[in-house]
């Protein structure tokens, strides 16, 4: 769930929650190894990547 909801395509609010959950789980002694194993987790600050992707798609449709 954390890897899916932290992806750049996900809503920024969901990304913030997923990133915080990952950070907190890494602080727990029993969960640190699990948090470290999540290599595909995107921890960059959530922005509106989805909006940029939609704008590129719209521009591409307009040029056809």
Secondary structure, DSSP 8 states (H G I E B T S, - for coil): -HHHHTSTTS-HHHHHHHHHHHHHHHHSGGGHHHHHH-TT---S----HHHHHHHHHHHHHHT-
